[in-house]
Amino acid sequence: MTVETHGFQTEAKQLLHLMIHSLYSNREIFLRELISNASDAADKLRFEALADASLYDNDSDLRIRIDLNPDDGIVTIHDNGVGMSKEEVVENLGTIAKSGTSQFLQGLSGDQKKDAQLIGQFGVGFYSAFIVADKVVVETRRAGAAADQAVRWTCEGEAEYTIEDIEKQDRGTTITLYLKDDALEFASELRVRSIVKKYSDHIGIPVALRKRADEQDKDSDEPTYDYDTINNATALWTRPRSEIKDDEYQEFYKHICHDFVTPLAWSHNRVEGKLDYTSLLYVPGHAPVDLYNREVSRGLKLYIQRTFIMDDASQFLPSYLRFIRGVLDSNDLPLNVSREILQHSPAVDSIRSALVKRILDMLEKMAKESSDDYRTFWREFGAVLKEGPAEDFANKERIAGLFRFVTTKTEGDEATDSLADYVSRMKDGQEKIYFLVADNLTSARNSAYLEAFRKNDIEVLLLTDRLDEWTIAHVAEFEGKELKDITKGELEESLFADTEDKADKNDSSSTEAIEKISNLLKDKVESVRETRRLTDSPACLVYAEDALSPHMRKMMEAAGQKMPVDKPVLEINASHPLVRQLGSESDEQRSAELTGLLYDQAVLSAGEQLENPALFVKRLNQLLFEGAA
Ligand SMILES: Nc1ncnc2c1ncn2[C@@H]1O[C@H](COP(=O)(O)OP(=O)(O)OP(=O)(O)O)[C@@H](O)[C@H]1O
C-alpha cells in the first residue's frame, strides 16, 4: 500500500498553525463543527440520492455516531453521509477554498487572545479538530464507490499530511481524534453528552453516543456496546415556534452558518395557502470578511420538503439584504430544481418579496426594541443596506427609514439618528430634509455651507460615506419631505430670513461688487448673487439642483468617466469685509486679486481642488502683509 505525503496549501498551513497554538477559550466547539460537517454530508447524500437511490446501498437511515475511549484519549465520529473521494479529500482537507481567507489571515495581530476571537468569527470548520487533538485521522468512502476505494488521511504536524488507499466496509466518514494531554476531558462521556446535547439537538438526524450494553455478550471477551441517541433529531425549523427556546435558535444559527458569534435577531415563519413554505431568517452579529465581494455566493440554505437542495440559494434575497442567513424550506418547488429554474420561477419571486417584508419587519422591530443591537447591526451592515433604495424601488421609503445618520445635532461621531428623528425635529415652516455631502465629518462640521443653518437652528444630515449621495438620490423623499443638498439651488426664503443682517448691509457696494466679480469670473461661474447661506465666510459656490456635485463628479472621474463641468453660481456675503473692500476698490489690478481670493476660498469650501494653489498662497500672503503693514 502506498502512502503519499502532501504539503498543505499556505493558507491551510497558517490556519492549522493557529489552531494548534491558539489559546482557545471555547475548545468544545470542535465537536459542533465536526457534527455539523457530518450532518452536511448526510444532507448531500440525500440530495444526490434523489437522482440515484442506489447510492444508499440499502442503508438510508442516516446518522452520526460518537465513540469515546477515555483510557487512550481517543474520540471517534462516524457518519454514513456522502463521504469523499481521494480527490475530494485532498481538495477539502488540504486547502481552504473559503474566500477572504488570506485577507483574514493578514488581519491577525499575533496577540493570541484577539486572534482567537477573530478566528471565531471566521469559522474554521474541520481544522477546529486541531484545537483538541495533535493527531487526526480521517477515513472515508464516497457513496457509490467500492469498499477498496476508500482513503485514509492522517495529519500529525502542521506542515504535511499523508494519504493512503484503504478498504472501508461502509460508506461515509470516520474521524478519529487523538486528544492532546490537556484535552482529555473530551473523551469523557458526561462531558461529551452535554456538549452534543447543547450543539446538536436541532440537527435533523440522530447523533448517538456509544455506551456499554447493559447485557454483555457471553461468548465474547470484548465488551458489548450499543448506541444511545442524544439529540432531538428533528430539524429545528419544522418545530412550532412556541416550543423553541432562544438558545436553540442561536445554536442552530451557528450550525448552519459555521459562525461562532450569536445572531442579533431572527424570524421564523410558516406560510400556508397559495404558497407553502417555512423560513427561518437570521441577522448575523457581525459582517463576514468578504461582505463587499460581490462575486461570493451567498443566500439561504434551500430545502424542498425537508430535503437539502443547496447552500447559498441567492435568488430568495435581493442583493442589499445579502447579509441575511437562514433556511427556506419550500413545498412548492420541484425536487429537481436548479439555480436556472429558480431564476425564472414566479413562486421564487413571490417568496422573495414576502421574505423582504419579513426582514424589514425584523429590522424595524430591532430598531425599536433593542437599540444596542441595532447600532451593532448598522455598524456592520448599514453600508450594504444603503444599496437598497436603488435596487428595491417599491420598498425604498421603508429601507430609508432604517438608515442612521450623523446630523448637526448628533452627539459624537456614530450614526444614530433616523430620518424619522430628523422629521420630528423639523422647524415650523421647514419643508425639506437638508443634507451636506463631504469627505469626512470634520470637514462636514466645519463647512461654510452650514453657517446659515446653524444660525437658524436648522438640522442638516452630514453624509460622508462614499455612496451616500447616490443612495440619497434614490431615496429622493421621506414622509413627503424632499431631501435637499444644501450646496444646490436656492434656499427657502422664509426659513433663512434671519441670516440677512440688514443693518450691516451696504447695498450700493454689494451691487458694485457683484458687477465686478461677474465680469472677472465670467468664464468660471454662471452668475454671482447675494447669499442666504453664509454668515461668516465671504463666498461659496452653489450648484444647479440637477447638477452633479463635485463629490459625485470626482467619483465618476475616478471611475474613468469624463464628466461635463456645470458652471456653479458664486454666492457672496455682502456683509463680509472682503466683499465690502472689493465693492469700494477702484484699482483694477487689486480688484482682480481680491476676486481671485474670494473665488478660491469658495472652491476650497466646496471641497474641491484649486486650479492654481501657488497663486492662492501668494495672494493670501500679499493681503496678510498689507493688513500687517
Ligand atoms: N464528515 C464529512 N463528510 C464528507 N465531507 C466532509 C466531512 N467533513 C468535511 N467534509 C468536506 O470538507 C470540506 C471542508 O470542511 P470545513 O469544515 O473545513 O469547511 P466547510 O464546512 O466547507 O465550511 P466552514 O468553514 O464554514 O465550516 C467540507 O465542505 C466538506 O466538503
The ligand as an SDF file (V2000), in Angstrom:
LIG
                    3D

 31 33  0  0  0  0  0  0  0  0999 V2000
  -17.8360   14.3060    7.5510 N   0  0  0  0  0  0  0  0  0  0  0  0
  -17.6420   14.7190    6.3060 C   0  0  0  0  0  0  0  0  0  0  0  0
  -18.1440   14.0440    5.2570 N   0  0  0  0  0  0  0  0  0  0  0  0
  -17.9540   14.4930    3.9870 C   0  0  0  0  0  0  0  0  0  0  0  0
  -17.2750   15.5870    3.6690 N   0  0  0  0  0  0  0  0  0  0  0  0
  -16.7510   16.3080    4.6720 C   0  0  0  0  0  0  0  0  0  0  0  0
  -16.8850   15.9170    6.0260 C   0  0  0  0  0  0  0  0  0  0  0  0
  -16.2490   16.8360    6.7960 N   0  0  0  0  0  0  0  0  0  0  0  0
  -15.7370   17.7650    5.9390 C   0  0  0  0  0  0  0  0  0  0  0  0
  -16.0380   17.4520    4.6630 N   0  0  0  0  0  0  0  0  0  0  0  0
  -15.6850   18.2000    3.4510 C   0  0  0  0  0  0  0  0  0  0  0  0
  -14.6230   19.0550    3.7600 O   0  0  0  0  0  0  0  0  0  0  0  0
  -14.9600   20.4140    3.4440 C   0  0  0  0  0  0  0  0  0  0  0  0
  -14.2380   21.3540    4.3690 C   0  0  0  0  0  0  0  0  0  0  0  0
  -14.8030   21.2990    5.6380 O   0  0  0  0  0  0  0  0  0  0  0  0
  -14.7140   22.5250    6.5950 P   0  0  0  0  0  0  0  0  0  0  0  0
  -15.4930   22.2200    7.8110 O   0  0  0  0  0  0  0  0  0  0  0  0
  -13.2860   22.8850    6.7930 O   0  0  0  0  0  0  0  0  0  0  0  0
  -15.3450   23.7060    5.7990 O   0  0  0  0  0  0  0  0  0  0  0  0
  -16.8620   23.9390    5.3960 P   0  0  0  0  0  0  0  0  0  0  0  0
  -17.7600   23.1000    6.2140 O   0  0  0  0  0  0  0  0  0  0  0  0
  -16.9790   23.8470    3.9160 O   0  0  0  0  0  0  0  0  0  0  0  0
  -17.0080   25.4610    5.7160 O   0  0  0  0  0  0  0  0  0  0  0  0
  -16.8860   26.2170    7.1140 P   0  0  0  0  0  0  0  0  0  0  0  0
  -15.5480   26.8690    7.1310 O   0  0  0  0  0  0  0  0  0  0  0  0
  -17.9870   27.1810    7.0190 O   0  0  0  0  0  0  0  0  0  0  0  0
  -17.0330   25.2110    8.2020 O   0  0  0  0  0  0  0  0  0  0  0  0
  -16.4660   20.4320    3.5330 C   0  0  0  0  0  0  0  0  0  0  0  0
  -17.0000   21.4550    2.7210 O   0  0  0  0  0  0  0  0  0  0  0  0
  -16.8290   19.0590    3.0030 C   0  0  0  0  0  0  0  0  0  0  0  0
  -16.8760   19.0550    1.5990 O   0  0  0  0  0  0  0  0  0  0  0  0
  1  2  1  0
  2  3  1  0
  2  7  2  0
  3  4  2  0
  4  5  1  0
  5  6  2  0
  6  7  1  0
  6 10  1  0
  7  8  1  0
  8  9  2  0
  9 10  1  0
 10 11  1  0
 11 12  1  0
 11 30  1  0
 12 13  1  0
 13 14  1  0
 13 28  1  0
 14 15  1  0
 15 16  1  0
 16 17  2  0
 16 18  1  0
 16 19  1  0
 19 20  1  0
 20 21  2  0
 20 22  1  0
 20 23  1  0
 23 24  1  0
 24 25  2  0
 24 26  1  0
 24 27  1  0
 28 29  1  0
 28 30  1  0
 30 31  1  0
M  END
$$$$
